[in-house]
């Protein structure tokens, strides 16, 4: 596995809490999208730690091809 799996072709809206730690799935295999559940084991992928500065709704990438990880940049429209 050299490319991440496209988990879905739209972003995941998530209410995040300021200062809380989130682990974004980079491989696309997690069943807890957009977050890691450990399914990357045995692949070259590792999760990305994200800690928001304020509480708000953010749109996390689920296609795993964003240029601004972990947030969606619209790349799912091209995948």
Secondary structure by P-SEA (a helix, b strand, c coil): cccccccccbbbbbbccccbbbbbbcccccccccccccccccccbbbbbbbbccbbbbbbbcccccccccccccccccc
